[in-house]
Every structure is written in structure tokens, then in C-alpha cells.
Amino acid sequence: MNRTLLEALFTHAVAKAQPASAVLRNLPHKPAGRTVVIGAGKASAQMAKAFEEAWDAPLSGLVVTRYGYAVPCERIEIVEAAHPVPDEAGFIAARRILEIVSNLERNDLVVALMSGGGSALLPAPAPGLSLGDEQAINRALLASGAPIAVMNLIRNQFSTIKGGRLAVHASPARVATLAVSDVPGDDAATVASGPTIALAGTRELARKYAALYRLTLPPAAVALLDSGDNAAPRADHPAFAANSVSTIASAALSLESAADLARAQGVEAVILSDSIQGEARDVAQVHAAIAREIASRNRPFKKPVVLLSGGETTVTLRGNGRGGRNSEFLLAFAIAIDGHEGISALAADTDGIDGSEDNAGAHADGTTASRLRKAGIDPLAALANNDAYSAFAAIGDLVMTGPTGTNVNDFRAIVVR
């Protein structure tokens, strides 16, 4: 019963974030000149399809999405590339996008369809850096445990497309950005590292964060970070003056939709936050403590209740196992609720892929840890080795959805009965 409810809540949250209706509600004004569509991210192909179906005027363009996420479009070219570590296909697509927006005129319109994952899908190394350097930077960031805002600030220093630079290339054309937000707080400037939006943060702050998270960067990247070269355009740059930004889907909207469904099924729902960050295993401890308090003392919320939360946790790599942040969250959660009856949880990435694996997330309850031990797996050892995927696969508790066509980040639902 609990699993059925949890999966229904996740499905409902993902459906709320689908681009088709969201794009239709946020179409920009038609230009006197040309309409050029560009984009990047896990949801960008779905966004492109929705846009061209709704746009009853000529258009052309190019959108890059993750391998396996493409959908057929008639007027917009869809290219697939690698995520989370960029590859040659993304490098070529980024160069083509820069060429597409060059030489536009003031009466032209650039529609930028941006969603989570766009940072890796648009590798455009700064002068003096190679694609290999950008790949090394991404790997270092992914292993660092840094929050997404920090990762994007640092990435932006090494790009010719991120941090508003694409908008400068497109100037004097007007740029309308439609963003599907996968970032805590829904700051569109950090979605896909904000190619069309002015960078928030300074080079000095990026240097401090690189030192704080002990990043091992390529020599060329270190030299660039220490210089004043490749500076991002400021918010008062003329290229941004006529532009618009619309966040068309987000974790907040998806969580609210899931809460409405839970209440319709007779279970009270509480949204803890749509912007939770931090180490996945630490966030799990807090969620587990709240769930245990409800289960044993009926506070701070009365049973039955569904606890909902979103945002983007991080994983600092300590071992060499398999698993994304949602699976790691659930493994730590399962250990923390070991033996507690009446607590069930699902955590999954709304794009259908948890990290770089093929699962969206997993299920966990008060029996998970004991079932793992019966399967010959020490839950604590699996967590220490960052091997949540293998653990949940062994007991058949992975959630497999395939690519969902959208991306509003983590979804967590905990039922306490």
C-alpha cells in the first residue's frame, strides 16, 4: 500500500514538471525578424518539441540533450551528448550553437530552452583550455561534494558560453529564456550554469571555493582562475537589457502537486522544503529523525502523514561503488530507521536517472537493512563504499523509470503510518 502511494506521488510530481503545458503557458512575444531556438539539458528536447508545436511562425535551431533523451522534432535539430562528464559531441554542439546565434539582428529572437544537465552538455572551454581540461574540471567537481551553486560558479570561470556569455554572443537579438529549474531556490542563473543570464558570484569567490573543496584542477585551469582573463559579463551589460527569463517548472510546483494527491487519498502531506542541500547521508539522518519522532511520539506531525522534500543533495566520493545521491540518501535513511515499523520512503531523481546509473532512485523501509544483511550485504559497509545501487539492486528495491523528459531535481517522499 505504501509503495503504491509513494510511486503515485512520484509519478504525479514528474507529470507536473512535464514541459508541454509549461512551455505553452510561457511563449514569448513573436519578433519582427527571425526566431532561433537553442537549448541544453535533460528536458531540453521535450521543451523543443513543445515549443515548435506551439509556435505558428517560422523557426530554426539546435538543442542538445543527454544520450537517450532525444525526441523527434521537425524544425529544431536535436543532438545528444554525454552527461555528467562532457564529450566531443557536446563540444561540437556548443560551437554550433555559438555560430547559430552569431550575426543576428535587433529584430530577431533567440529562445533559450534550459534545464538541468545543460552545464555538461555545453562544453565550451575558455581560451587556453581543452575539452580534456573541462572534463577533468567536471570530474573534480562531481567528486568534491560541493553544492550545485558552487559547482556552477566554478564551471563558469572556464567557459566561453556559460555565465551569460551566450547572450553576449547573441546580442543585439532579444533572448527569451525558458528554464526548467533543477536548482534549490529556483535561481534561473544557475540552471545549466546560466548561458543567457548574468553570472552571480565573482572570480575571487570561485577561487575561495576551489580551495575550500580542495579541487585538483588542470594547470591551465589554475592559471586562468588566478588571472583576470575570460571575465563573465556583468548584469548591467547591454546584452541583457531587453531579455526575459521565465522559470516554467520547478521542484516547488511538483511537490505541491504531490501533496494535493496525498491529501486526496486521505493522507495529510507536509512539504519540508523544496531546496534542501547538503551531504546525502547527513540529510537522510535528519529526515529519519523526523520520521522516527512522528512514529513514536506523533510529533511534530500526526500520523498518518507524508513528508515531502526536494532540492539537490551531494555525495562526497569515499569509495568506488555505484549509486547516485538519491540511492545514497535512502541507504543512510534505511540504516537510521532499521527495525522501525510504519515508515516507508522513496527518493528519486525526477529526470529518471540517479547520478550516472540507470535507476531513478529506490524504496526503503524499516525492514531494508535487515533484508540487506540476509542478502549478505553489510549496509554500513555499502554506504562507506558509496555502493547504494548494488545494495538496493540485490533486494529488488530500485525504482526504474527511464528518462522522464523533465528534470526538477530530487524528489523524496516518506510515509509514516
C-alpha positions in Angstrom: 0.0 0.0 0.0 2.7 2.5 1.0 4.8 1.7 -2.1 1.8 2.2 -4.4 1.2 5.6 -2.8 4.9 6.6 -2.9 5.1 5.7 -6.6 1.9 7.5 -7.4 3.3 10.7 -5.7 6.5 10.5 -7.7 4.7 9.9 -11.0 2.4 12.9 -10.2 5.3 15.2 -9.4 7.1 14.2 -12.6 3.9 14.8 -14.6 3.5 18.3 -13.1 7.0 19.1 -14.4 6.5 18.0 -18.0 7.5 20.7 -20.4 4.5 20.5 -22.8 1.9 22.5 -20.9 4.6 24.7 -19.1 6.1 25.9 -22.4 2.7 26.6 -23.8 1.9 28.9 -20.9 5.1 30.9 -21.3 5.5 31.6 -25.0 7.4 34.8 -25.7 6.2 37.6 -28.0 6.8 36.9 -31.6 9.6 39.0 -33.2 9.6 41.1 -36.4 12.6 39.1 -37.5 13.8 35.5 -37.2 13.1 33.1 -34.3 16.1 30.9 -33.4 15.7 28.2 -30.7 18.7 26.9 -28.8 18.9 24.9 -25.6 20.6 22.3 -23.4 19.6 20.0 -20.6 17.9 16.7 -19.8 14.4 18.3 -20.5 15.5 20.4 -23.5 14.4 18.1 -26.2 10.9 17.8 -24.7 10.8 21.6 -24.4 11.9 22.0 -28.0 9.1 19.6 -29.2 6.5 21.5 -27.2 7.8 24.9 -28.4 7.8 24.1 -32.1 4.3 22.6 -31.8 3.0 25.8 -30.2 4.9 28.3 -32.4 2.9 29.1 -35.5 5.6 31.0 -37.3 9.0 30.1 -38.9 11.8 29.0 -36.6 15.0 27.0 -36.7 17.5 25.9 -34.1 19.6 23.4 -32.3 19.1 21.8 -28.9 21.5 19.4 -27.1 20.3 16.8 -24.6 21.6 13.7 -22.8 22.1 10.4 -24.7 18.8 8.6 -24.7 16.7 11.7 -24.1 16.1 12.9 -27.7 12.5 13.2 -29.1 11.7 13.8 -32.8 11.3 17.4 -33.9 10.6 18.8 -37.3 12.2 22.3 -37.3 14.6 22.1 -34.4 17.7 19.8 -34.6 18.2 17.6 -31.6 21.7 16.5 -30.7 22.7 14.0 -28.0 25.8 14.3 -25.9 27.3 13.0 -22.6 26.3 13.8 -19.1 27.6 14.3 -16.4 31.1 14.4 -17.9 31.1 16.2 -21.3 32.2 14.7 -24.6 33.2 15.6 -28.1 29.5 15.6 -29.3 28.6 18.3 -26.7 31.8 20.2 -27.6 30.7 20.3 -31.3 27.1 21.2 -30.4 28.3 24.1 -28.2 30.4 25.5 -31.0 27.5 25.2 -33.4 25.1 27.0 -31.0 27.6 29.9 -30.7 27.7 30.0 -34.5 23.9 29.9 -34.8 23.4 33.0 -32.5 26.1 35.0 -34.1 25.3 37.7 -36.7 21.7 38.1 -35.5 19.9 41.4 -35.7 17.9 43.5 -33.2 14.6 42.3 -34.6 15.5 38.7 -34.1 14.5 36.5 -31.2 16.6 33.8 -29.5 14.5 31.3 -27.4 16.8 29.6 -24.9 15.4 26.3 -23.6 17.4 25.5 -20.5 17.2 22.7 -18.0 19.3 20.7 -15.6 22.3 18.9 -17.1 23.0 21.7 -19.5 26.3 22.6 -17.9 27.9 19.3 -19.0 26.1 19.2 -22.3 27.5 22.6 -23.4 31.3 22.3 -23.0 33.0 25.3 -24.5 36.4 25.7 -22.9 37.8 29.1 -22.4 40.9 30.2 -24.4 43.9 28.1 -23.4 41.8 25.2 -22.1 40.9 22.0 -23.9 37.9 19.7 -23.8 40.1 17.4 -21.7 40.6 20.2 -19.2 36.9 20.8 -18.9 36.3 17.1 -18.4 38.8 17.0 -15.6 37.2 20.0 -14.0 33.8 18.3 -14.1 35.2 15.1 -12.6 36.8 17.0 -9.8 33.6 18.9 -9.0 31.4 15.8 -9.1 33.7 14.1 -6.6 34.0 17.2 -4.3 30.7 17.2 -2.5 30.2 20.9 -3.4 26.6 22.2 -3.8 25.4 22.9 -7.3 25.6 26.7 -6.9 29.3 26.4 -6.1 29.9 23.9 -8.9 28.3 26.2 -11.4 30.2 29.3 -10.2 33.5 27.4 -10.7 32.5 25.9 -14.0 31.5 29.3 -15.3 35.1 30.6 -15.0 36.3 28.2 -17.6 33.7 28.6 -20.3 33.0 30.7 -23.3 29.3 30.0 -23.2 28.2 29.9 -19.6 27.6 32.7 -17.2 25.7 34.9 -19.6 28.3 34.7 -22.4 25.9 33.1 -24.8 23.6 36.2 -24.5 26.5 38.4 -25.4 27.2 36.3 -28.5 23.5 36.7 -29.5 23.4 40.4 -29.0 21.7 42.6 -30.3 19.0 40.0 -30.7 16.4 39.6 -27.8 16.8 36.5 -25.7 13.9 34.8 -24.0 15.0 32.1 -21.6 12.6 29.4 -20.5 14.0 27.4 -17.7 13.0 24.1 -16.1 14.6 24.5 -12.7 16.6 21.7 -11.1 18.4 24.0 -8.5 17.5 24.8 -4.9 15.7 28.2 -4.7 14.9 28.1 -8.5 17.6 30.7 -9.4 17.5 30.5 -13.2 21.0 31.9 -13.4 22.3 28.6 -12.1 20.2 26.3 -14.3 22.6 24.8 -16.8 25.2 27.4 -15.5 23.1 30.2 -16.9 24.3 30.6 -20.5 22.0 33.5 -21.2 21.8 35.0 -17.7 24.4 37.2 -15.9 26.7 35.2 -13.5 26.0 35.5 -9.8 29.4 35.4 -8.0 32.9 36.6 -8.6 36.2 35.1 -9.7 37.6 35.7 -6.2 34.7 33.7 -4.7 35.3 30.9 -7.2 39.0 30.8 -6.1 38.0 30.5 -2.5 35.5 27.7 -3.2 38.1 25.8 -5.2 40.5 26.0 -2.3 37.7 25.1 0.3 36.7 22.0 -1.6 40.4 21.1 -2.3 39.8 20.8 -6.0 42.6 19.3 -8.1 42.3 21.3 -11.3 44.4 21.1 -14.5 47.3 23.5 -14.6 45.7 25.6 -17.4 42.6 26.0 -15.3 44.6 27.0 -12.2 46.4 29.7 -14.3 43.1 31.0 -15.7 41.5 31.1 -12.2 44.4 33.1 -11.0 44.2 35.6 -13.8 41.6 38.2 -14.8 41.0 36.6 -18.3 37.7 35.4 -19.6 35.7 37.5 -17.2 31.9 36.9 -17.3 29.6 39.8 -18.4 28.1 41.8 -15.5 24.3 42.1 -15.0 24.4 45.7 -16.4 25.8 44.6 -19.7 23.7 45.9 -22.6 23.2 42.4 -24.0 20.8 41.6 -21.1 18.7 44.8 -21.4 15.8 43.5 -23.5 16.0 39.9 -22.4 13.4 37.9 -20.4 13.6 34.9 -18.1 10.8 32.5 -17.1 11.1 29.6 -14.7 8.3 27.3 -16.2 8.7 24.2 -14.0 10.3 23.6 -10.6 10.5 21.4 -7.6 8.2 23.6 -5.6 5.3 23.1 -8.1 5.9 19.4 -8.3 5.9 18.9 -4.5 2.7 21.0 -4.2 1.1 18.7 -6.8 2.2 15.6 -4.9 0.9 17.0 -1.6 -2.5 17.6 -3.2 -2.6 14.0 -4.4 -1.7 12.6 -1.0 -4.5 14.6 0.7 -6.9 13.5 -2.0 -6.1 9.9 -0.9 -6.7 10.7 2.7 -3.2 11.2 4.0 -2.0 14.6 5.2 1.1 15.9 3.5 3.8 18.3 4.7 6.4 19.9 2.4 9.6 20.2 4.5 11.4 22.2 1.8 11.9 22.3 -1.9 15.5 23.4 -1.7 17.3 21.0 0.7 21.1 20.8 0.1 23.9 19.0 1.9 25.6 15.6 2.1 23.0 13.0 1.1 23.8 10.8 4.1 23.5 13.7 6.5 20.2 14.9 5.0 19.0 11.3 5.5 19.8 11.4 9.2 17.6 14.5 9.6 14.7 13.1 7.6 15.0 9.8 9.6 14.9 11.6 12.9 11.7 13.4 12.0 10.1 10.2 10.8 11.1 8.3 14.0 9.7 11.2 16.1 6.4 11.0 14.3 6.3 7.2 14.5 7.0 7.1 18.2 5.5 10.3 19.6 3.1 11.6 17.0 5.0 14.9 16.7 5.7 17.3 15.1 3.1 16.0 12.7 0.3 13.5 13.4 0.1 10.1 11.7 -0.6 9.2 9.0 1.4 11.7 7.2 3.6 12.1 4.1 6.8 14.1 4.4 7.9 15.6 1.1 11.1 17.4 0.2 13.2 18.4 -2.8 16.4 20.1 -3.7 19.8 18.7 -4.6 21.9 16.8 -2.1 25.5 15.9 -2.8 27.8 12.9 -2.4 31.4 13.2 -1.5 33.1 10.1 -3.0 34.8 8.0 -0.4 34.6 4.6 -2.1 34.4 3.0 -5.5 30.8 1.7 -5.5 27.8 2.6 -7.7 24.9 4.9 -6.9 23.6 8.4 -7.1 22.6 10.8 -4.4 19.0 9.6 -4.0 20.1 6.0 -3.6 22.8 7.1 -1.1 20.2 9.1 0.8 17.9 6.1 1.0 20.6 3.7 2.2 21.6 6.0 5.0 17.9 6.5 5.8 17.3 2.8 5.9 20.1 2.3 8.3 18.7 5.1 10.5 15.1 3.6 10.6 16.3 -0.1 10.9 13.5 -2.0 12.8 11.0 0.8 12.9 7.6 -0.2 11.6 5.3 2.0 9.7 8.0 4.1 7.9 8.4 3.8 4.2 10.3 6.1 1.7 11.0 6.7 -1.9 13.8 9.0 -3.2 14.4 9.5 -6.9 15.6 12.0 -9.4 12.8 13.5 -11.4 14.8 13.1 -14.7 14.7 9.3 -14.2 18.4 8.8 -13.8 20.1 8.9 -10.3 23.6 10.1 -11.0 25.1 8.1 -13.8 23.2 4.9 -13.2 20.0 3.5 -14.9 17.7 3.9 -11.9 15.7 6.9 -10.9 16.1 6.0 -7.2 14.9 3.4 -4.8 12.5 2.3 -2.0 13.4 1.9 1.7 11.5 1.0 4.9 12.2 -0.4 8.4 13.0 -3.8 7.0 15.5 -2.7 4.3 18.7 -3.0 6.5 17.7 -6.5 7.8 16.9 -7.7 4.3 20.3 -6.4 3.1 22.0 -8.4 5.8 20.1 -11.5 4.9 21.3 -11.0 1.3 24.9 -10.9 2.5 25.3 -7.1 2.3 26.5 -5.0 5.3 24.5 -1.8 4.9 27.2 0.3 6.7 29.9 -1.1 4.5 27.9 -0.4 1.4 27.3 3.2 2.5 31.0 3.6 3.3 31.8 2.4 -0.3 29.2 4.6 -1.9 27.6 1.4 -3.2 23.9 2.1 -2.7 22.9 1.0 -6.2 24.3 -2.5 -5.7 22.7 -2.8 -2.3 19.2 -1.9 -3.5 19.6 -4.0 -6.7 20.3 -7.0 -4.5 17.0 -6.8 -2.8 14.9 -5.6 -5.8 14.2 -2.2 -4.4 15.5 0.0 -7.2 13.0 2.4 -8.9 13.4 2.2 -12.7 11.6 4.7 -14.9 13.9 5.5 -17.7 14.3 9.1 -18.9 11.2 11.1 -17.9 11.6 14.1 -20.2 11.9 16.6 -17.5 14.2 17.5 -14.6 13.3 19.4 -11.4 15.8 17.5 -9.3 15.4 15.3 -6.2 12.0 14.0 -5.0 11.7 12.5 -1.6 8.5 11.1 0.0 8.3 9.5 3.4 5.1 7.8 4.6 4.6 7.4 8.4 1.5 5.4 9.4 
